[in-house]
């Protein structure tokens, strides 16, 4: 797929090719799935929001308490589960074709960091789809 931008680390890979019909790619250790622009935008935004929520909850929990947080749009469902500083991440595609995947706690920090870097950091719902091709 990807002739565009690829970021990868131990147990994860994230890709963006604005010229492709399925412009996004998310991968784990032994799986991968291509995403539409809308799915990739929802994925990136949802992961950012879950990461912020998990960080914010750290002050509210005792050290041994685990947390489960969910984020959902029409296109995707996301779940973070574990400790605020070490959690797994899971998603299920909800529209059109179906798919799901997950990352263990060791892979999540790198994935979240990649989402916070261009071009993924620029993928926001308020950006017109025609402007995404220039990212």
Secondary structure, DSSP 8 states (H G I E B T S, - for coil): --SSEEEEETTEEEEE-TTSSS-EEEE-SS-EEEE-HHHHHHHHHHHHHHHHHHHHHGGGS-TT--EEEEEE-SSEEEEEEEETTEEEEEEEE-SSS-EEEEE-HHHHHHHHHHHTSTTGGG--TTS-HHHHTT-
